[in-house]
Amino acid sequence: LKAYQPLTLFSLKITQTTTMAPSSETTSLVHNSKEDEDNMKRLKAYQPWAFFVTFGGYFMAHFSRKCYSTVKRQLQDEAGYSPIILSEMDTVFMGTYAAGNIISGKLGDTFNPTTVLAIGLFGSGTCLFLINISLWFDFLSLSLALGNFFIIAVYFLFGFFQSTGGPVGTAVMGNWFCDKKSIENRGLIFGLWTCHQYCGDVTAALCTAVVLGSGMNYTWALFIPALTNIGWAFLTLKLVADPADVGIITPEVKIRMEKLKAKQLESGSSAVDEGPAPISYSAALRIPMVAQYAFAFGFFKLTNYVLFFWLPYFLGKHFDPVTANLIASLYSVGMMPGGIIVGVVSDIFGGRRASVIGTFMGALFIFLFIFSKKSEELGAPALLSMLFLMGILVGGPNNIITSAVAADLASHPSVRGNNKSLGTVTGLINGCGSITASIGLLAVGPLQDKFGWSSVWLFLMGCTFTGTALMGSKIKEELFPKAETYSEVEANLTV
């Protein structure tokens, strides 16, 4: 923690007599009292349920999202959709998902977050059900234009519904995991929580394998996640979005009440606490480092997307399809513990997440350099180990930026007392990242076609360096913290 700067005897006296540490985005303002103990017990009792329901909601989102890609071959060979239409579905989804993240985060801060989450799950299940209807009644045989337009239009809406899980789920998690112990272990908690996406992806693959292996029609691989999404939506509706809704006084509520009391004393009015107002996009972007993280995440996410989508293609040049997919899968396996590792390490170092992320990106830069020189010569054992480690190095920062880092930013002192900012902040980071990544993906095909795969690895090195450079000021601040002035101490003590 930062040390106070003793400017005068008076400020030195304050420094010596107070035990309150300077507040930052990784410290809590919970005070000890019997009332606090009761609130803490109730808060802790509900945290596992909030974790379970929000984890399951995002799990269902990935379950329903991945199931489509697992039956692409059947959609082409049996349903008759062309590769061009399937590609357009991916493009449309990415576009609406990116925009939806920005919109959903704001909706979650403006309206009841659990309602927004439930609508996303209901909508996702309904979209998959509509796709099943088009397959059952063979819309393509009725009209080629109708069949193609219908499935693309449904997938357009599907992207918006899918976007609710990330920013809004993170906001609900931030509301409940706000006590001192949870904040100190925020990296671990959110690192574990972000495993939902990989669990959902694996479950979708297993579900499709069971459906196809048992001789069932492939449409069941879409119908099952449709049902589970709708079922989980009903469960989500029962989730309490904010501890304050059930009378639990959290640090955010305390700060808001203190500010309201000060306002009443100052103006002599009988102002009423109407709850925190949702933060605007411009105000969210003015929170220190939000804009930088949003752009940095875009370059990190681009690196992830290139490796995720293009590794099987690259490896297919040197190995048979089964071996190529097996080797590529090690990258995805490595991503799962990556978020946990980055979260735990950053917790150990007092929430210095930018420094840990920068270290991981520096190591990734070295791996990409090796790939640019030796990727055509490496054998299967070397590729297996390298891609697993690269999965950790890429997955850790990607998972933690849209969860623990977003929670840190949304609890910055400039917005303390306003818990209606986390959804908007997370949505901006995730949405801007998706837009940047989608645009950057367009360069991969031409690069590898004209200059070979070494140029792609150099391109990813540039993305890694640029993303890390955008966090440079935060890394410097964490490594070389400035001592606080008396005015900053006084401001901290007043809250």
Secondary structure, 3 states (H helix, E strand, C coil): CCCECCCCHHHHHHHHHCCCCCCCCCCCCCCCCHHHHHHHHHHHHHHHHHHHHHHHHHHHHHHHHHHHHHCHHHHHHCCCCCHHHHHHHHHHHHHHHHHHHHHHHHHHHHCCHHHHHHHHHHHHHHHHHHHHHHHHCCHHHHCHHHHHHHHHHHHHHHHHHHCCHHHHHHHHHHHHCCCHHHHHCHHHHHHHHCCHHHHHHHHHHHHHHHHHHCCCCCCHHHHHHHHHHHHHHHHHHCCCCCHHHHCCCCHHHHHHHHHHHHHHHHHCCCCCCCCCCCCCHHHHHHCCCHHHHHHHHHHHHHHHHHHHHHHHHHHCCCCCHHHHHHHHHHHHHHHHHHHHHHHHHHHHCCCCHHHHHHHHHHHHHHHHHHHHHHCCCCCHHHHHHHHHHHHHHHHHHHHHHHHHHHHHHHCCHHHCCCCCCHHHHHHHHHHHHHHHHHHHHCCHHHHHHHHCHHHHHHHHHHHHHHHHHHCHHHHHHHHCCCCECHHHHHHHHHC
